[in-house]
Amino acid sequence: MNEYQSQREKQIMKTSGIGIVSNVLLAIFKGIIGLASNSVAIILDAINNLSDALSSVLTIVGTKLAAKPADKKHPYGYGRMEYITSIVVAAIVLAAGISSFISSGERIFNPEEVSYSKVTVVIVLVGIVVKYLLGRYVKKTGNNVNSKALIASGADALFDALISTATLISILISIIFNVTIDGYVGVIIAVVIIKSGIEMIMDSLDEILGKRPSSTLTKSIKEDVMSHDGVKGAYDLLLNNYGPVKMIGSIHIEVDENATGKQIFVLTKTIQSAIMKKYDTFLTIGIYIVNSDGGISEMSEDIKKIVMSYEYLLEIHALYIMEERKLVTFDVVIDLTADNAEGIRSNIEKELKEKYNDFTFMITYDTDYSD
């Protein structure tokens, strides 16, 4: 485990610990006043705080498991365990929301007398302040250390502050107007909890399935690769996420056809080292060669113009013309939203063959993995 990962783990443990203590204390106080006042909204608020405390415990467990070093069975490590524990946390939140919805619905159809006091108002108000401050702190820490579980917990805490505000409003309405809306507020709370749980599950599933990396990250990596002397183009960036702080990927670079093996070797090692240092990401680097002879530039530009005239064409690269063999090779990227990708490919090949009938075209169709 490197220094960054060690500090990250400590920060997650500390933040989760604060969350556990805060939520347990809030749950105890809210549980007492909820039972004393016979308020389903306050009792559900207390249960929600307990589920938050459990979420923090699972976050700690997930972080510990994710920190296990790679072994023969799992050579990429256990970093994705954080996403799995995030799903478990979300499932708990979702279950609490569904249970709360059922209980609140029953209270609407079978209303019971609710009795509030000034102490109730004070404790709920303190709970709102604590959950708001806790949510801001946890979410900020989660963003700083790139922890999905902490970000989700922080967002959930901010939701809880909103939920508690609704509970407080219902208490004040009951005290001032002697109207009980306890069950209705409970339903609103339950719906918010259910929505939060579903969003948390979908976000973690996206990470496990392999969602597209952020355009900010991919563009930054490509720009850094392009900044090295000798690199004429950077394409086909592919990033695989093995946890919030572990990424492995590949990229192809274009170099002059006259570059020596030694020059290419030094160049690729320099790029690998720079990307690893800045992004903590290991890149395998493939090589495309491009023509250095200016005599074929007119044909190159014409081929690019023909290819890029088609709708849904995002990019052409690795274009290399071998006049002596009458062979042209290049890669193209077609947008994943294209309705008829096969038809586009067929038309490109047909048009090029008609114009350059003495040449053979070898075209590779790449997938649009990143921006």
N, C-alpha and C positions, 0 to 999 in steps of 0.2 A: 504494500500500500504506500503510495507516494505522499508527500507532505500535504498537498491539496486535499486528497481523499481523506487523510487523517483529520485535518481541520474541519472538513465538511461533516464527517461523522460526529465529531464532538459537538458541532453547532446544532446538528439535528437532534442529538440526544438532549442537549441543554434546553432547546426550544420545546421539544416534546414533553420534557419533565415539567417545565413551567405550565404547559397546557394541561397536564394531568392534575397537578395540584389545584390549579384554578378551577377546573371543571368539577372536580370532586367536591370542593368546598361550596361552589354554587349549587350543585345538585343537592347537597345536604340541606342547605338553608331553604332552597325553593321547595324541596320535598316536604319539609316540616310545615312551611306556611301553606303549601298546596293542600296537604291533608287537613290542616287546621281550618282552612277556609272552604274546603270541599270544592276547589277550583280545578277542573280538568285541564284548563289552559296552563296553569302554573305547574301542575303535576307533569304534564307533557313536556313543558320547558325543562323541568328537572331531569326527566328521562333523556331528553335530548342532550343535556350536559353530560350525563353519564356515558352516552354513546360517543360523545366527543372525547371523553377521557380514555375510553377503550380504543378509539381511533389512534390516539397518541401512543398508547401502548403498542399497538400493531405497527405503527410507524417506526418505533424503536426496534421492534423485532425484525421488520423488513430491512431496515438499514444495516443491522448486524448480519443478517443472512446475506445481503447483497455484498457485504465487504469481504466475504470468504474468498480466498485466492483461487485462481483457476486450477483445475485438476485434469486428470486424464479424461474423465467422463464429461466435464464441462470446460473445454479449453478456452472459452471466451469469458469465463468467470460467471458470477451469480448476480450481476448487476440488475437484471430484469426482475429479480425478486421484489424490488421496490414497486414495480408496476402491479405485481400480483397482490401484494399486501394493500396497495391502494384500492384494488377492486374489492378486497375483503372489507376494507373500511367503508367503501361506498355501499356494499351490500348491507352492512349493519345500519348505515344511515337510511337506506331505502326501506329496510324492514321496520325501523322505528317510525318512519313516516307513514307507512301503510297501517301499522298498529294504531298510531295516533289518529289517523283518518277515521278508522272504524270506531274508536272510543269517542271521538268528538261527534261523529254522526249519531251515535246512540244518545249522547247528551242533548242533541238538538230535539230528537223525538221524545226523549224522556227527561225533560229538564228537572234539575234539582236546585234547591236553595243554596246560594253561595253567599258567604259572609267575609268581607274584607275589612282590614284595619289599616291604620297609618303605618304600622310596622311592615305590612305586606307591600305597601307602595314603596317604602324606602328600600327594602331588600330587592324588589324587582328593578328599581331604578339603579341601584348599585350594580346589579347583574348586567344591565344594559351597558354601563360604562366599562365594566371589566371585560365583557365579551368584545366590545368594539376595540378597545386598546389591545386585547390579546389577538384579535383577528388581524389588525394592522401589523403587529409585531411578527406573528407567525407567517403571514403571507409575504412580508418583506424578506424575512429570513429565507423562506422557501425559494423566492426568486434569486436571492444572492447565491444560494448553494445549489440551485437547479434541482430541487426536490419536489416532485409531483405530489407526494403525500403531504408535505408541509403546505404547499400552495393550496391544495384541496382543503386541508384542515383550517387554514387561515380564512379562505373564502366561506367555509361553513360557519366559522365563528362570527364573521360579519353578518351572515344571514341570521344567525341566532340573535344578534343584537337587534336586528330588525324585527324578528319574531317576538322578542321580549318587549319591544316597543309597542307592538300590537296588543300584547297581553296587558301592558300597563294602561293603554287606552281603554281596553275593555273594563279594567278595574275601576278607573276613574268614572267611566260612564255608569257603571253599576252603583258606585258610591253617590254620584251627583244626581242621577236620574232614576235610580232604583230599577234599572232595566238590566236583565241578565243576558249577555250575548256570549257567554263563556264557550258554549259549544261551537258557535259560528267562528269565533277566533281560533279555536282548536283546529277546525277544518282548514282554515287559511294557513295556520302553522304547518299542518300535516302536508298540504299541497306543496309548500315551499321546500320542506324537507325531502319529499319524494322527487321533486324536480332536481334538487341538488344532488341526490344520490344517483339519479340516472345520468346526469352530466358527468359526474366523477367516473362512473363505470365506462362511459363512452370514450372519455379522454384517455383512460388507461388502456383500453382495448386498442385504440388507435396506435398507441406507442408499441404495443406487443405485435400488432399486425404489420407495423412498419409504415408509418405515415411519412409523407414528403417532408424532408428537412426544411427549415425556414429559409426563405430566399435570402435573408440577410446573411446567414451563415454561409450558404453555398457561394454567393457572390463574393464574399470576403475571402474565402479560400481560393477561389479561381483568380481573384486579383493578386493575391500573394504569390500564387504559383506563376502567374504571368510576369511578375516583377523580376524574375530571375533571367539574367542574360542567356540568350540561346533558346528561350521558349517563345515560339511563334504563335502558339494557341494552346488553350486548355479546355478540354471537353470531357464528356461522359463521366462527370463526377458522380460517384455512387457512395453513399454513406449508410452504414449499418449500425444501428443503435443497440448496444449491449448493456444498457443501463444509462442513467442520467449523466455519468461522467466517463463513459467508455465508448468510443466510436472507432470503427475500422472501416476503411473505404478504399476506393481506387479512383484513378483519374488517368486520362490519356493526354499527353502533350505532343505538340507538333515541333519538330526540329528540322533543321536544314539537312537535306539528303547527304551532304558532304561531311557532316559531323562524324568524328571518329567514335569508336566504341568507348574509348577512354573518356572522351569529353561527355558522352551521354551518361556514362556510369557516374562520373563526378557530379554532373548536373542533377541526376535523380536522387542521389544520396543527400545532396545539399537541400533539395526541396523537401525530402522526407523529414530531415532533421528540423528544418524550420517549421513545418506544419505540426510536427509532434510537440515541439516546444511551445508554440503559440496556442494550439487548439487541443492538445492532448489526444490527437487523432493520428493513427497510423495509416498512411496511404501507400498502396501499391501503385506504381507508376508505369503505365504502358506507353509505347512510343509510336507516333506517326511521323513519317518523313514527308516533306513537301519539296516541290521542285525549286531548284535554285536557278535554273535556266530561264531567263526572261523571254526566250523565244516562244514559249508555250503559254505565256500569260494571257494572250487573247483568247485561246481556247478555254483556259481555266475560267476566265470571267464569263464567257458565253455559257459554259455548263452551269455555273452558279446562278446566272440569270434565268435560265430555263427551269432549273429545279425550284428556285425560290418563287417562281411565278405561280406555283400551285397553292391553293388554299390549304391551310392547316400545316404547311411546312414551317417548322420553327428554325431549322439550322442545317447547314451543310458544312462538313469539315473533313479533314484527312484526305483532301483531294490530291491525288498523285497521278501524273500522266507519264506512261512509259511508251514513248514514241516508237522505239525500236521493236517493241513487242505488240504495238497497237492495242495497248491495254490501259484502261482508266479505272482507278479505284477511288471510292469515296464513301463516306457515311452521311446519312441524313436522319433527322429527328422529326417525326410526325406527331402532331398534337394528339394526346390520348382521347380528346373529344371528337376526333375525326369520325364521320359516319361511315366512310368507305375507304379505309386505309389501303385495302388491297387494290382498289381501283386506281387510287392515286399512284401507287407503286407501278402498276402496269402502264399507266399513261406516261409517267416519267421515262421509263425504260423505252417505251415505243418512240417517243419524241426524240430522245437522244440517239437512238439507233438509226432513225430516219435521217438525221442531220450528219451523223458521223458513222456511216454504215461500214467503214473499214476498221472500226474500233470495237473492242469487246469491253463491256462495262460490268464491273463487279461492285455492286452496291450493297452496303450493309445498312439495315434499317434499325436504328437505335430506339430505345424506349426513353421517354421523357421523365427521367428519374428526379431531376432537380432543375431549378431555375437557373 
